[in-house]
């Protein structure tokens, strides 16, 4: 299974935690982005099979906007939203992109393994 993964997370510590979880599960993290614009660049350059996408990315594009671009350009890429925002307005925005999965922070190894189809 292709496990090339890009992590899109504005919080550096959260991004590193996701990288550790990915490493533990055997996913190959090919890039990490901390904002929407660099996320688009990294994803288009690396063409991963998976994107772990935070919703709120600070200034510029948010995770939903990035995911729409990814799905338009690379429809086979699986986007898993990993967010602390489980309020209905946030979920309604995320669902517009038809994500592969939605995980609510804090994410644990078992949740990510299941999302990757490993559990």
N, C-alpha and C positions, 0 to 999 in steps of 0.2 A: 504494500500500500504506500502511496506517495504521501509522505508526512512533512513536506516542506511547508513551513509556517512563518507568517509574518505576524508580529505582535504590534498592535496599535493601541497605545496607552499613554496618556499624558503624565501620569505619575510614575516617576523613575523607579521607585521601590516596588510598586505594583507590577510594572513591566518586568523587573528582574525576578519577582516571585513567579510570574507566568512563565518566564524563560526556564526557571528551575523545574517547574511542573512539566513543561514540554520536554526538557532533557530527560527527566525521570521516565517519561512515557515513550521515549524514543523518537520524538518529533524533532526534525531538523529545523531550528530557528534560523531562517535565512535573512531576517531583517527585523529591526525594531524601530518604530516611528513614534514620536511624541506629539505630533500635530497632524492635522488633516492634509496639508499640502505635501509634506514629506512622506506621509503614508501613501498617497497616490503614486508618487515617484518611486518609492521602494517597491510597492506591490507591482507596478507595471514593469520595473526592471527585473525583479526576481521571479515573477509569475508563479506564486506559491499555490499549492493545492488548498491551503487553509489560511484564513485570516482570523485572528482573535481580536475583536474590535470593541473598544470602549465607545460609549455614546458621546460623552462630553470630552472634548479635546481642547478646551480653551478657545483662543481666538481663531477665526477662520472656519474652515469646514468642520462639521461634527461627524461622528461616526456613520450616521445614516447617509449623509451626503457622499462620504467616501465609499460606502458600500454600494450606493447606486451607480457610481462611476465604475467600480470594480465589476459589478454584475453586467453592466452594459458592455464593457470591454472584454471581460473574461467570465462568461456565464457559468463555467464549470467550477469556478473557485467557490469553496464553501466558506461562508462568513458566519462565525459564531460570535454573537454579541456577548460581551462580558461586562456587565454594568451594575452599579449600585442603585440605579434609578429604576425602581419597579413600580412607580406611580403610573396611573392609567395613561396620562398624556405621553409619557416617555415610551411606554409599551406600544401605543398606537403609532408613534413615529417609526419605531423599530420594525414593526410588522409590515409597514408599507414596502419594505425592501425584501420581504419573504426570506428572512434569515434561516440558515440551516438549523441553528439552535440559539437559545437565549439562556445564558447562565447569570445568576444573580451573585454579586460579590457578598461575602468572601467566597471565592471559588476554591474547592478542594480537589485533590488529585482524582478522586473517584468521579466527580462531576465532569471533569475534563476528559478523562478516559472514556466515559460513556458518550460524550459529545463527539469524540474522535472515532467512536465505533469500536473501541478496544475492550469494552467491558460488557 
